Amino acid sequence: MRIYKTKLYRVDYKGTHGGSVDHIRGLVILESYPWIIEAVANGEIELTKVD
């Protein structure tokens, strides 16, 4: 999946981190949360583009 800096993404933790959902901009994911990208690759987190 390609992550765009200006787009908003829904991050579904699917049982990890309390099973919650966050909405985070692509730029923030790329710069501050690289572990989210690794978890998406491992299937632990679901990432969906919102806009």
Secondary structure, DSSP 8 states (H G I E B T S, - for coil): ----TTSEEEEE-TTGGGG-EEEEEHHHHHHH-HHHHHHHHHTSSEEEE--
